[in-house]
């Protein structure tokens, strides 16, 4: 999962280039979310998706909620 997240963050999608300063300030951690633990649900992401992440994000729509295939 870490590899997949790193690939997403470092991808060079044209959609990400449109608004690079969206996250200007750090968001405070909610007192309700501060003590939550992440449980392993057993789902494994196949390596073939990790290798294709740059291509997937390059062709992803800017607003996935408006794209039927992404939903």
C-alpha positions as CSV (number, residue, x, y, z in Angstrom):
1,X,0.0,0.0,0.0
2,X,2.9,2.3,0.8
3,X,4.4,1.8,-2.7
4,X,1.0,2.6,-4.3
5,X,0.5,5.7,-2.2
6,X,4.0,6.9,-3.1
7,X,3.4,6.3,-6.8
8,X,0.1,8.3,-6.6
9,X,1.8,11.2,-4.9
10,X,4.7,11.3,-7.3
11,X,2.7,10.8,-10.5
12,X,2.9,13.6,-13.1
13,X,-0.8,13.8,-14.2
14,X,-1.9,16.9,-16.1
15,X,-4.8,17.1,-13.7
16,X,-2.5,17.5,-10.7
17,X,-0.6,20.2,-12.5
18,X,-3.7,22.4,-12.8
19,X,-4.0,23.2,-9.1
20,X,-0.7,22.4,-7.3
21,X,-1.3,24.7,-4.3
22,X,-4.6,23.1,-3.2
23,X,-3.2,21.9,0.1
24,X,-1.6,25.0,1.6
25,X,-2.1,24.5,5.3
26,X,-1.8,21.4,7.5
27,X,-5.2,20.2,8.7
28,X,-5.5,19.7,12.4
29,X,-6.1,16.1,13.6
30,X,-9.6,15.6,15.0
31,X,-9.8,14.6,18.6
32,X,-12.1,11.7,17.4
33,X,-9.6,10.5,14.8
34,X,-6.5,10.9,16.9
35,X,-6.7,7.5,18.6
36,X,-8.1,5.5,15.7
37,X,-6.0,2.5,14.6
38,X,-5.9,1.2,11.0
39,X,-6.8,-2.5,10.8
40,X,-5.6,-4.8,8.1
41,X,-8.6,-5.9,6.0
42,X,-6.7,-8.5,4.1
43,X,-7.0,-6.8,0.7
44,X,-3.9,-6.9,-1.4
45,X,-3.2,-4.7,-4.4
46,X,-1.8,-6.7,-7.3
47,X,1.7,-5.5,-8.4
48,X,0.4,-5.0,-12.0
49,X,-1.6,-2.0,-10.7
50,X,1.3,-0.5,-8.9
51,X,3.4,-0.5,-12.1
52,X,0.6,1.1,-14.1
53,X,-0.2,3.9,-11.6
54,X,1.5,6.7,-13.6
55,X,-0.5,5.8,-16.7
56,X,-3.7,5.3,-14.8
57,X,-3.4,8.8,-13.2
58,X,-2.4,10.5,-16.4
59,X,-5.7,9.4,-18.0
60,X,-7.9,9.9,-14.9
61,X,-10.5,12.6,-15.0
62,X,-10.2,15.8,-13.0
63,X,-13.4,15.1,-11.1
64,X,-14.0,11.4,-10.7
65,X,-17.5,11.9,-9.3
66,X,-18.6,13.0,-12.8
67,X,-16.9,10.0,-14.6
68,X,-19.0,6.8,-14.8
69,X,-16.0,4.5,-15.3
70,X,-14.2,5.7,-12.2
71,X,-17.3,5.3,-10.0
